[in-house]
């Protein structure tokens, strides 16, 4: 689906910059690209889990997913609370 959306954009616009603008302005294209990014993040997580932690039991995997979800939500909360403090220098 992702390759079809990108191919359609380049076929319709014929140049790189207009194709990228089209991809970022089209809600359908953005949804497909976001879904592809999510798939890549999940696959990267599974690969890193396999490399650094090896084969895990079911309970260990469940604990890892629970703690990862908690860490992600805490990070998002910190970003929203301290958004005024973030600067390029920080």
VOFITI-905416 format. One record per residue: residue in three letters; chain; z, y, x of N, C-alpha, C in turn. Coordinates in steps of 0.001 Angstrom, whole numbers, padded with zeros to 6 digits. Layout:
N
{rec ALA; A; {Z; Y; X}; {Z; Y; X}; {Z; Y; X}};
...
***
This chain:
90
{rec UNK; A; {000000; -001172; 000816}; {000000; 000000; 000000}; {000000; 001254; 000873}};
{rec UNK; A; {000779; 001231; 001945}; {000844; 002384; 002834}; {-000501; 002641; 003491}};
{rec UNK; A; {-001134; 001596; 003968}; {-002442; 001786; 004617}; {-003481; 002263; 003610}};
{rec UNK; A; {-003386; 001828; 002365}; {-004322; 002298; 001346}; {-004120; 003777; 001048}};
{rec UNK; A; {-002886; 004223; 000992}; {-002605; 005644; 000733}; {-003101; 006500; 001892}};
{rec UNK; A; {-002836; 006073; 003115}; {-003270; 006847; 004284}; {-004788; 006846; 004393}};
{rec UNK; A; {-005414; 005705; 004170}; {-006874; 005629; 004215}; {-007501; 006511; 003145}};
{rec UNK; A; {-006932; 006507; 001954}; {-007435; 007358; 000883}; {-007328; 008833; 001251}};
{rec UNK; A; {-006229; 009229; 001865}; {-006049; 010627; 002263}; {-007086; 011027; 003303}};
{rec UNK; A; {-007316; 010184; 004307}; {-008300; 010519; 005341}; {-009723; 010450; 004801}};
{rec UNK; A; {-009968; 009573; 003846}; {-011293; 009494; 003237}; {-011563; 010733; 002383}};
{rec UNK; A; {-010553; 011222; 001692}; {-010735; 012380; 000812}; {-010810; 013685; 001582}};
{rec UNK; A; {-010051; 013834; 002653}; {-009957; 015124; 003351}; {-010761; 015195; 004649}};
{rec UNK; A; {-011081; 014090; 005254}; {-011948; 013979; 006434}; {-011373; 014556; 007736}};
{rec UNK; A; {-010251; 015241; 007689}; {-009633; 015786; 008896}; {-008149; 015480; 008890}};
{rec UNK; A; {-007542; 015577; 010078}; {-006149; 015174; 010228}; {-005201; 016093; 009468}};
{rec UNK; A; {-005250; 017389; 009737}; {-004285; 018317; 009146}; {-004361; 018358; 007613}};
{rec UNK; A; {-005540; 018504; 007028}; {-005588; 018467; 005557}; {-005114; 017132; 004969}};
{rec UNK; A; {-005343; 016052; 005701}; {-004871; 014744; 005229}; {-003351; 014678; 005220}};
{rec UNK; A; {-002730; 015213; 006263}; {-001269; 015217; 006330}; {-000690; 016115; 005243}};
{rec UNK; A; {-001313; 017257; 005015}; {-000850; 018150; 003941}; {-000967; 017435; 002599}};
{rec UNK; A; {-002062; 016752; 002386}; {-002251; 015999; 001138}; {-001171; 014928; 000985}};
{rec UNK; A; {-000862; 014219; 002071}; {000153; 013168; 002013}; {001538; 013736; 001698}};
{rec UNK; A; {001835; 014913; 002216}; {003159; 015487; 001994}; {003275; 016191; 000650}};
{rec UNK; A; {002170; 016563; 000040}; {002207; 017245; -001261}; {002091; 016289; -002441}};
{rec UNK; A; {001547; 015124; -002231}; {001374; 014155; -003302}; {002655; 013345; -003475}};
{rec UNK; A; {003207; 013364; -004686}; {004463; 012648; -004915}; {004281; 011134; -004814}};
{rec UNK; A; {003142; 010636; -005220}; {002882; 009196; -005104}; {002799; 008779; -003645}};
{rec UNK; A; {002103; 009576; -002855}; {001984; 009272; -001423}; {003341; 009324; -000745}};
{rec UNK; A; {004136; 010321; -001084}; {005468; 010422; -000490}; {006345; 009244; -000885}};
{rec UNK; A; {006248; 008809; -002126}; {007045; 007658; -002563}; {006670; 006412; -001768}};
{rec UNK; A; {005387; 006200; -001560}; {004932; 005036; -000796}; {005395; 005144; 000659}};
{rec UNK; A; {005293; 006328; 001242}; {005710; 006506; 002634}; {007222; 006362; 002789}};
{rec UNK; A; {007990; 006866; 001827}; {009442; 006694; 001879}; {009825; 005224; 001745}};
{rec UNK; A; {009140; 004510; 000885}; {009407; 003085; 000727}; {009096; 002331; 002019}};
{rec UNK; A; {008002; 002702; 002675}; {007651; 002073; 003947}; {008691; 002387; 005013}};
{rec UNK; A; {009189; 003615; 005032}; {010237; 003988; 005989}; {011510; 003183; 005734}};
{rec UNK; A; {011853; 002986; 004461}; {013023; 002186; 004131}; {012865; 000745; 004611}};
{rec UNK; A; {011687; 000186; 004434}; {011423; -001177; 004900}; {011570; -001252; 006422}};
{rec UNK; A; {011047; -000255; 007139}; {011179; -000245; 008597}; {012637; -000131; 009034}};
{rec UNK; A; {013433; 000675; 008338}; {014841; 000818; 008694}; {015585; -000495; 008474}};
{rec UNK; A; {015313; -001166; 007366}; {015972; -002454; 007094}; {015566; -003488; 008143}};
{rec UNK; A; {014281; -003547; 008470}; {013829; -004496; 009491}; {014429; -004184; 010856}};
{rec UNK; A; {014505; -002903; 011207}; {015118; -002512; 012474}; {016587; -002921; 012510}};
{rec UNK; A; {017281; -002727; 011394}; {018681; -003141; 011326}; {018857; -004637; 011507}};
{rec UNK; A; {017980; -005410; 010888}; {018064; -006871; 011029}; {017750; -007316; 012460}};
{rec UNK; A; {016774; -006665; 013084}; {016435; -007000; 014471}; {017594; -006643; 015397}};
{rec UNK; A; {018176; -005459; 015221}; {019305; -005062; 016069}; {020508; -005975; 015841}};
{rec UNK; A; {020725; -006368; 014600}; {021811; -007314; 014313}; {021579; -008626; 015043}};
{rec UNK; A; {020359; -009119; 014994}; {020047; -010398; 015640}; {020165; -010293; 017161}};
{rec UNK; A; {019740; -009154; 017729}; {019786; -008985; 019187}; {021225; -008854; 019686}};
{rec UNK; A; {021999; -007952; 019056}; {023320; -007642; 019579}; {024426; -008555; 019063}};
{rec UNK; A; {024269; -009105; 017881}; {025347; -009910; 017307}; {024993; -011380; 017157}};
{rec UNK; A; {023725; -011718; 017243}; {023312; -013107; 017128}; {023419; -013613; 015694}};
{rec UNK; A; {023524; -014916; 015557}; {023642; -015538; 014246}; {025050; -015315; 013716}};
{rec UNK; A; {025171; -014740; 012521}; {026474; -014481; 011927}; {026694; -015381; 010717}};
{rec UNK; A; {027962; -015664; 010457}; {028291; -016397; 009247}; {028144; -015454; 008061}};
{rec UNK; A; {028161; -016003; 006855}; {027953; -015203; 005645}; {029035; -014139; 005478}};
{rec UNK; A; {030277; -014472; 005741}; {031371; -013505; 005575}; {031266; -012388; 006608}};
{rec UNK; A; {030835; -012733; 007826}; {030656; -011710; 008856}; {029529; -010752; 008488}};
{rec UNK; A; {028465; -011289; 007945}; {027350; -010447; 007507}; {027797; -009523; 006381}};
{rec UNK; A; {028585; -010050; 005445}; {029075; -009229; 004337}; {029964; -008097; 004847}};
{rec UNK; A; {030853; -008397; 005783}; {031704; -007359; 006365}; {030869; -006314; 007098}};
{rec UNK; A; {029865; -006756; 007816}; {028993; -005824; 008546}; {028283; -004884; 007579}};
{rec UNK; A; {027742; -005415; 006491}; {027048; -004580; 005506}; {028010; -003621; 004824}};
{rec UNK; A; {029223; -004070; 004503}; {030211; -003194; 003874}; {030600; -002041; 004798}};
{rec UNK; A; {030847; -002352; 006042}; {031242; -001310; 006997}; {030088; -000368; 007313}};
{rec UNK; A; {028878; -000897; 007356}; {027715; -000047; 007596}; {027528; 000920; 006436}};
{rec UNK; A; {027647; 000425; 005206}; {027505; 001290; 004036}; {028574; 002377; 004033}};
{rec UNK; A; {029806; 002012; 004379}; {030891; 002983; 004456}; {030594; 004035; 005522}};
{rec UNK; A; {030088; 003620; 006665}; {029763; 004564; 007739}; {028648; 005516; 007333}};
{rec UNK; A; {027646; 005012; 006656}; {026532; 005866; 006220}; {027011; 006894; 005205}};
{rec UNK; A; {027807; 006467; 004238}; {028290; 007426; 003239}; {029226; 008456; 003853}};
{rec UNK; A; {030060; 008062; 004786}; {030935; 009012; 005468}; {030129; 010022; 006286}};
{rec UNK; A; {029064; 009570; 006925}; {028215; 010470; 007696}; {027517; 011472; 006786}};
{rec UNK; A; {027004; 011007; 005663}; {026363; 011918; 004699}; {027361; 012926; 004160}};
{rec UNK; A; {028573; 012487; 003888}; {029610; 013398; 003422}; {029940; 014436; 004484}};
{rec UNK; A; {030032; 014013; 005725}; {030309; 014955; 006813}; {029179; 015967; 006966}};
{rec UNK; A; {027941; 015531; 006814}; {026812; 016457; 006896}; {026871; 017506; 005797}};
{rec UNK; A; {027276; 017109; 004589}; {027337; 018091; 003504}; {028523; 019034; 003665}};
{rec UNK; A; {029649; 018544; 004159}; {030827; 019385; 004311}; {030641; 020384; 005452}};
{rec UNK; A; {030061; 019942; 006555}; {029936; 020781; 007740}; {028531; 021326; 007949}};
{rec UNK; A; {027728; 021445; 006889}; {026341; 021877; 007046}; {026218; 023283; 007604}};
{rec UNK; A; {027188; 024158; 007329}; {027126; 025517; 007871}; {027394; 025550; 009366}};
{rec UNK; A; {028117; 024575; 009872}; {028441; 024532; 011296}; {027331; 023959; 012160}};
{rec UNK; A; {026360; 023283; 011545}; {025274; 022696; 012317}; {024304; 023771; 012749}};
{rec UNK; A; {024013; 023799; 014014}; {023057; 024742; 014568}; {022255; 024004; 015635}};
{rec UNK; A; {021166; 024570; 016101}; {020400; 023892; 017164}; {021240; 023636; 018420}};
{rec UNK; A; {022131; 024550; 018741}; {022972; 024361; 019928}; {023955; 023221; 019708}};
{rec UNK; A; {024513; 023115; 018495}; {025463; 022049; 018179}; {024794; 020704; 018256}};
***
